Amino acid sequence: MSSYDVIVVGGGPAGCTVACLLAQKGVKTLLLEEKRVPREKLCGAFITPECFPTLNRLGVFDEILGSGAQRISEVRLVAPSGRGITTNISAVSAAGNWALSLSRSRMDSILFERAKTAGAVCIEGMAVKRGIFESGRASGVECLSLSSGETEVFRAPVVVDASGRNSRLSLSAAERMAGRKGSRLYALKASLQNGDVVPERVELYFFKSGYGGLSLIEGGLINLCFMTTERSIKEAGRDPARVLEQTIMTNPAARQRLEHARVVGKWLSAGPLSFGHRGLFRDGIIAAGDAAGMIDPFTGTGIQIALRSGETLAECILQAMGRLDASQDQCEELSGLGGHFPTTASEVAASVSRQYAARYKSEFGRRMAVSGLLRFAAFSPRAAGVVATLFARAPRIITGAFRGTRLGATPSSDPFGPPRQIMELSAPEGVSND
């Protein structure tokens, strides 16, 4: 049995961020990842400009730029009819005028290695079975080594769950079911070759039972990720090629882009999916990233929220341990204990929980709420068509709504300010605007 100051479960963006920032401040940190890195993950592969400050603070931004990440300067939203609207990134983001597209395999590998070099103990192939509790609070985890088949126990007064949307630590079996059978949502992802994709653009296609995105990633590949209902998947006989044909390919613009595309490697799937806030604490275990809550993929901010929630949690832990670089007045205010810093394990855990809950709500609460209000359009062809038309006629409203899913990431005096260079409503060649 090994002991640490903090145990982090999950080697994705949230987990690696927590582990890296803690380790570089001298906190004895253990990072556990069930898979072997690199491993592909189902993701839209979209890195918004709001991610860049955190990636810079982690010291990986230049490496990501040099790893084949593709620059994205435009976003195109396409209604089920094939009619679409194109706008610059700067119109929907107050943080910059370009984004990046990079596979999660490449990005997570960079982040995982950075956590190692920062000093975290990083162990792959370790499946966490359950949390260990003492006196009503988390005190460690019990794991299964996938290489040896042996059970191992690790102890720490702070346990962070960054294991993703299907967390066994933060979610009950009922919560992982995510709704009624038939109406539940699933996502599919594939890497493609030979698709007709516009460089420096991410395109989001809506169809009768969902939506999906398309963009270039490293190595000349195309990342296709889309979401649809469980019923649609069953009607296609659970065959990914048929699911593709009967869902996203019903959008004429998507069909034009994908007509000659070929899948490289394996299809990935995930689900059932649920969105919105899930809860930050379960039996004393603290959740970050998707384990804490998922924002709707059409916002393009999933990776940014994972990075920022991890960064926020790391700062709260460092505050509680008295290792954050801040003035004495700031430290006393942040401790929440009238200047008395936590000394016992229970005081540290209580301080972290209190500060993290307040900061998470402040930064992400409104963004999750705005995303939930927009969700109706994603699964309603009529609503998606209305949104596309509204985007063309009153772009300030739509771009303001999308900026609302990014509030809190960067300062903006007027998040609903005038969009830049909105391009007219159009349809792909050979597709009617009717």
N, C-alpha and C positions, 0 to 999 in steps of 0.2 A: 504494500500500500504506500502510495506517494502523496505528499502534502504540498499544496500550493496556496498562494494568496487568492487567486481567481482561477476558476475553470470556465472555459468558453467552449460550448458545444456547437460545431458547425463551422466549416472552412469557406463560407461564401463571403460576399462583401461585408456584411455586418459583423460576422465573427472575426474575420481577419483584421478589420479596422479596430475592434475592441482590443484584440490580442496585441496588435502592433503598438498602439498608443500606450497601453499599460506597460508592456515589456520595455519600451524605450525609456520609461521613467523608473525602471528598476523594480517593478511589481513582478513577483514570481508568478508567471502566467502559463497555463496549460491550454493548448488548443487541440481539440479532438475533432477529427473528420472521418466519417464512416467510409467514404470512397477513397480511391487512390487518385491523387492529383498528378496530371490534369485529368479532368472528367468533364464531359459535356453536360450542360444544364439547359433545360427548357427556359428560354428567355427571349425577349425581343431584341436583345443586344444593343439597346439604345442608351447611350451615355449622354445625358443632358449637360449643358454648360453649367448648371447648378452643381454638378458633381466635381467640377475642376478644382475648386478650392480645397475640398477634402482630399482629393487625390494628390494635390500639391503638398498638403500637410503630411500626408503619409509618405511622401518622397517617391511616388511611382508614376507621376503624370508623364514625365519625359519618356519613361520606359514604355508606357502604354502608347504614346504617340509613335514610338519607334518600332512597335510590335506589329504594325500592319493595320492599325485602326483607321477606318475610313472617315473622312470628314463629311459631315452632313450639314448642308446650309439651307435646305428646304424641307417643308412638310406638305404632303398632299393628302387631303381627305376626300374619299370617293364614295358617293352614295350608291345604293344597290343598283340604280339605273346605269351606272357608269359615269355619271356626271361628277365632276370634281372641282376642288378649289385648291390652289397652291399658294403658300405663303412662306416667307422667310422665317427661319428659326427665331430671329429677333422679334417677330411679331407675337410670338407666344411665350417668349422667355425674356425676362428682364436681366438675365445674367450674361448674355452674350449673343453673338450672331452666328455661331456654328456649334454643332454637337459632334459626337463620335459614334461609330458603330463598330463593335468588336465582340467576338464570340465570348461567351462566359468561360469556355475552356481556357482561352488565352488570358482573359482578365483575372479569373480566380487563381490561376497559376502564379501570376505576377504578385497578387496580393498575399498569397500563401507563403511565397518565398520571402516577401518583405517582412511578414510576421516572424519568420525564422531568423532573419538577419537582425531584427530588432531585439532578439533575445528570448522570444517565446519558445517553449517546448511544444513542438507540433508533431502530433502522432496521427498517421493515416491508418485506415483499415480498422477503426475502433468504433463499434456500434454501441451507443449508449442505450442501455436497457431501462434504467430507472434512476430517479434521484434518491439520495440517501438523506435522511432527516434526523435531527436531534433537537429535542425541546421545541418542536414545532417549526423549525427553520431548516432550510437546505444546508447540508454540510458536505456534499460530495455527490459523486455519481458511480454507478456500477455499470461496467462495460463488458462487451464481448469482443475479444480480439479475433478478427476474421482470419488472421493468418495462423494463429496457434489454436483457436477454439477455446481458449481459456478465459475465465472471468477475471477481470481486474477491477480494483477499486481505487478511486482517486478522491482525495479530500481537499476541501477549500471552504472558507467561510462565505464566499460569494460564488454563486453558480449562474452563468449566463447562458440562456438558450437562444442560439442563433441558427437553429437547425432547419428553419424553413417552414413552409406553409403546412406541412404534414407532421409537425413536431409531436413526438411522443411525450415530451416533457411538459409542454404548455397547453396542449389541447387534449380534450377527452375524445373517446371514440365517436361519440355523437357529434361533436364539433367537427371532426374530420370528415364526417359524412356529408356535410355542407348542403342540406336541403333534401327535398323529396326526389325519389328516383324518377327518371325521365326528364325532369326539368333542371337537374344539376348541370353544372358547367364543367367542361373539360377543355384542355389546351393541347395542341399538337405543334410540333416543331420539326423542321428538316433543313439541311443545308442543300443548296441547289447549284447546278451549273446550267449555263446556256439560257438563262432567263433574260428577258428584255427589260433590264432595270436601268433607270436613269442615275448616273453617278451623282453623288452629293445630295441625294434625296431619299427620304423615308416616305413610303406611301402606306396609307391606312385605308383598307377596303371594308365597307360594311356590306353585309348580305342578310338574308332573311333570318338566320338563326345565330348571328354573331358578327365578328369582325376579325381582321388579321392584318399584320404588317409585313412589309417587304423592304429590305435594304441590303446593300453590299456590305460584306465584312472582309476580313483579311484573306489572303490567298486567292483572290478572285472569286470567292464563293458568295452566294446570296443567302441571307438568313430569312426564312419564312416561318412565322409563328402566328397561329390563329386560334380563336376560341369559339366553341360552339356548344350546343346542348347535348346532353346524353342521348336524347331521342334521335337527334340527327346522326349520331355515331352508330346507334343500333340500326337505324334504317339503311345505313351503308354497309351493314354486315361487319362492322368494326375493322374494315379494310382501309388503311390510311389513304390509299390512292382513290378509292371510291368516296371516302369522306371529303377529300380535297375537291373532287369533281362535283359533289352535290352541295358543297357549302361555298367556299370562297370563290371557286371557279364560276359560280352563277353570276358573279359580278362581271359584266363585260370587260371592264378595264383590267381586272385581275386576270381574266382568261387570256387577254391579249399579251400580258406580261409573262404568263406562265405556260403558254401553249407548247413551247419547245423545251421547257426546263426539264432537267433530269436530277433525281434525288441522289445525293452523295452520302454514303453511310446509312445509318439507321434513323428511322423516325423515332422521336421522343414524344411521350404523352404524359400528362399530369392531370390529376383531379380526383374527386370533385373539388372545385375551387369555391372559395367564399371570399368576400371583399369587405373592407371596412376594418374598424378597430376590433381587436380580439381580447385585449387585456394584457397588461404588462407583467403581472405577477401571478404565479400559481404555486402555492405552498412554499413561498420564499424564493423560488427560481425566477430570475428576471429575464424577460423576453426582449429581443431586438430583431430588426429586420422583419421578414415575413411572418415569423413566429409571433410578433406583436400585432401585426395587422397588414393586410395587403391592399394597396391602392389599385384601382382599375388600370389594366395595362394600356388602355388607349391614352392615358395621360403621359405615358413615356417616362414616368418618374420613379418607377419601382427601384432601380439601382440607386438612385440618389437618396431615397428614403432609407434604404438599407445602410448606405454609407453614413448618412447623417445620424440615424438612430444609434449606430455603433459608436460614432464619434461622441455623441451626446452622453451615452451611457459611460463611456470610458472617462469622460471629464467628470461625471458625477462620482465615479469610483475613486478617481484621483483626489477629488475634493474631500471625500470622506476619509481618505487615508492621509490627508495633509500633504500631498505630493504635487498639487497643481501650482504652476507658476502664477501667482496672483499676489496682490497687496494684502496686508494683514486685514484691512477693513473688508476687502472682497471675500477673503477666506472665511472671516467670521460670519458674514452675511450668508455665504453659500453653505456653511456648515449647518445652519438652521438650528443651532444649539446655543445661541447667545454667546458665541465665541468659544464654547467648549467643544473641542474636536472629539469624535468618537474614539474610544480606546478598546472596547471589547468587540468581539465579532458580531454580537447582536446589535450594538450601536452602529457599527459600520454598515451592516445590512439595512438597518432602519433609515439611516441617513441617505444611502444610495437610493432606496425605494422612494423616499419622499421627494428628493430633488429630481430624480428621473421622471417621476409621474408628472410633476409640474412642468418640466421643460418639454416633455413629449407632447403633452396636451397643447402647450403654447405654439409649438412649431408645426405639429402635424394634424391637430384636431380639425381645424377649419379646412385644410386641404382634403382630408378624408371626406368631410361633409360635402364639399363642392363636387368631388368625384362621384359621390353617391347620387347627387342630384342630376348629374350628366348621364348616369348609367342607363336611364330609360331609353335614350336614343340609340345606344349600342345594339340593342336587341329588338328594335322596332324599325322595320324598313321605312315606314311612313315618317317616323320621327327623324331618321337619318337623312331622308330627303329634305325635310323641312330645315334641318340644321345646315345642310349644304347650301340651300337657297338663302338662308339667313346669313350665312357666312359671306356670300357674294354681295348681298344687299346691305347688310349691317355688320361688317367685319369687326367693328369695335366690341360688339356684344360677345361674339364667339371667342375672339382672342382674349377678351377680358376673363371669360369663363375658364379658358385653358390656363391663363396666368394664375387664376385662383387656385389651381391644383399645385402651384409652385410657390405660393406665398410662404415666407419664412425662410426660404433658402438664401435669398440675397435681398438687400435693402432695395426698395423701389418707392419713390415718392408718389407714383401714380401707376399702380399695377394694371389699371384699366385704361391706360393712355392709348393714344392713337397707334394702330398697328402700322408696320412699315411694309410697303411694296406688296400689297395684296393683289394677286393676279386674278383675272376674270374667271368666272365659272366656265368650264369647258368640259368636253368629252373627248376620249381618245379617238384617233382616226378610225373612221368606219362605224363609230358608235353614235347613236342619236342622242340629242339633248332632251328629247321628249320624255 
